[in-house]
Amino acid sequence: MFTNKNEVMKKEETKAAVNMIGSGTVITGDIYSKGDIRVDGTLKGSVITEGKVVVGKEGVIEGDVECSTADISGIIK
């Protein structure tokens, strides 16, 4: 009947998870996410997310990238 605004906010926060691939890490495979993704290591695969993709200065993505927004300082091949 009535909704608690705090409950709605908690549900939205769960979707907005930030996923990180740290420096020195190599991941092979595609990533699908609803949250943001930051790559400071190497991803050999595609990224599909409803959120933002950040590729750090040393980050490399070897694949396709589909996202809402992106900040690219590294390399996308």
C-alpha positions, 0 to 999 in steps of 0.5 A, spaced: 500 500 500 505 505 502 512 504 500 518 506 504 523 511 500 529 507 504 527 501 501 526 503 494 533 507 495 536 500 498 534 496 492 537 501 487 544 501 490 544 494 489 544 495 482 549 500 482 555 496 484 562 498 482 566 492 479 574 493 479 579 489 475 586 491 478 592 492 476 596 486 474 590 482 473 588 479 467 581 476 465 579 472 459 572 472 458 566 477 457 563 481 462 555 483 463 553 487 469 548 492 471 553 497 475 559 500 473 566 497 471 573 500 472 579 496 468 586 498 471 588 491 469 587 487 462 580 484 460 581 480 454 573 480 452 567 484 451 564 489 456 556 490 456 553 494 462 548 499 463 553 503 467 559 507 466 566 503 464 572 507 466 579 504 463 585 507 467 591 509 465 594 502 465 588 499 463 587 495 457 580 492 454 581 487 448 574 487 446 567 490 444 565 495 449 557 497 450 555 502 456 552 508 458 558 512 459 565 511 459 572 515 461 578 512 457 585 513 459 588 506 457 587 502 451 581 499 447 583 494 442 
